[in-house]
Amino acid sequence: MRLPFVAIGDVLVQGDLAEIPFACPVERCRGGCCTVPGVEEGAPLQPEEVAVVAELLPVILPRLPVAAQRCIEQHGAVLERGEKFYTRCLPEGPCVFVVWEGNIARCAFEQAYEEGVIAFRKPLSCHLFPLRLRMHAGQRYVVFEPFEECAPAYEHGCRRRQTVLGMVAEALERAFGVQWCDELRRTFGLP
């Protein structure tokens, strides 16, 4: 059962996030969050990230599988739905920015970032996953929304004694800043 939301600055945070064990065992889930079949819309993008994706496309495109390159060339890398933006997905499910390392889906942006080729790690929604930023009636929320493919992450989180907040700490700092994260840690009694 979810606990009430807790206000951290001007953001409401799901109250049980410090209790949910979660650590991605990528060798077991194989990057399933990037390859969900039947999903037309990929990762949600912040409006400012649309320009970043366009700017970095010449660097990222050659890293991608041929099918993804063709899809992007024909339809674009970003899908727009109303006033919301998403990465595009291939018809069989993977985000167009998936690169395969054996049978594990990785993000081409993150791979280039780790190699020092670009300064953009990956879309914020991917970095925060399985947490999602939501907006309702002008209020921002942080909620836990894992996929079915995330099932191994609970057991792995228990073994590592890591909660979802610990797993996405760097992403939360990127999203909200150091002071906000300090307040989050104090409020939830985290180290």
N, C-alpha and C positions, 0 to 999 in steps of 0.2 A: 504494500500500500504506500502510495506516495505521500510524503509529508507536505505541509503547506510550503509555499514559496517564502524565501528569505530575501529581504532587500539588501543588496550590496550596492551602495551608491544609488544610481537611478535604474539598476537592473534587478529584476526578480529572478532568483536562482532556485531551482528545484531543491527542496529542503533535505532530501536524502542522498544527495550526490556524494557526500563524504563517507557514506556507508556502502556504496555499490562497488563490489570488487570488479576490477576490469583491467586487463592488460592484453593487448593484441598478440596472440601467438601466430604470427604471419605464416609460419611453416605449417600450421594446421588450417587456418582459414583461407590461406593463399591469396590474401588481398580481396576477399569476397565483397567488401564494401564498394570496390571500384568496378565490379563485374556483374552486378545484379541483373539477371535476365528479365526481359520484358519491361524494363524501365526506359522510357523515352528521354526523360530529363536526367541529366547527370548531376554533378555537384552544384549546389546553389552558389552563385557568384555575387559578390558585392558589386555594385555598379562601377566602382573604380577599378575593379579587377578585370572588367571586360577590356579596357584599354591596355592593361598589362598583358593579358593573354594575346591580344593582337600584336603588341610590340614584340613579344618574345616568340611568336609563331615561327619566324624564319630560323631561329635557333632550335626550337623544339621539333618542328615538322620532320626534319631528316632522321630524328631518333625514333619516330613512330613506325609501327608496322604499315605495310603498303595499304591495307584496307582502311586504316585510319587516315592515312594521308589522302586517299581518294575521297573519303567521306568529307573531310574538311574542305578539300578543294571544290567539291560539288555543293556542299550545304553550309559551309562555315563551321567554325569551331564552337561557336556559342549559340545556344537556343534561347530565344526570347519568348516569354509567355506573359503577355500584359506588360507590367512594369518590372517583371522579375527575369533574371538571367540564370542560365545553367550551362554547364559544359554539355556538349552534344555526346550522345552515345551511339555506338554502332548498332545496327539492327539486332544483332545477337546478344547485346547487353553491355559489353564493356564501354567505359568512358573512352572517348577517342584519344585521351592522353595516357592510356595504359601502355606500358612497355612490359614485356615478359622477361623475367629472369627465371629460366626453367619453367616451372608451373606456377610461379608466384607473380601476381599482378603488382606492378610498381607504378608510381606516378613519374612521368617523363620530366615534369617540372622539378620534383624532389630529387630525382637522379641527377639532373643538371646542376641543381643547387648544391648537392653534396659534393659534386666534382669541382665546385667553385666557378662554374661557367656562367651562372646567373645569380642574382641576389634575391629573387622571389622564390620562396620555398615551395608553395603550392597554394591553391585557394584556401582561404580561411576556413570555410566549411569543412574541408577535408582535414585540415590540421586539427580542428576541434572535435571531429567525429570520434565517438558517438554522441557528443553533445551537439545540440542545434540551437541557433539563435532564432528566436521567434519574435514577432511584433504583433500586438493586438491592442487596438484602441490607443495607439501611441505609446504603449508600454513595451519595453524590451524584456524578454524572458530568456533564460538558459534552461533547456530541458534535455533529458536523456532520451534518445531515440535510436537504439541499436537495431540492426537488421538481424534476421534469423541466422545469417551466416556468422554472426558474432558469438554464438553460443559457447565456443571454446574459450572465449575471453574471460568469462566469469570464473571458471576453474583456475585458469592461469593467473588471474588477479588474486585469487585466494592464496595460491601457492607463493606468489611474490609479495603478498601483503600490500598490494597496491590498489587504490581506489581509482575510479574514473577521473576524479579531480587530480590525482597525482599523475595519471597518464597524460592528461592534456594541459598540465600546468604551463608549459611554454606557450601553447596556443592561446590560453586564457590571457597571459601577459601580453601577447601580440594583439589580442582583441581589445583589451580593456586597460592595459598599463600596469605598472608595478604597484602603484598605490592601491588600485582596486584589488589586485591579487593579495596584497598584504591584508587588506580589510577582509577579504574572503577567508584567508587562513585564520585570522583572529576569530571571526564569527563562527567558523566551523571547527575551531580548536585544532587546526592542522599545524604541523611543524613548519 
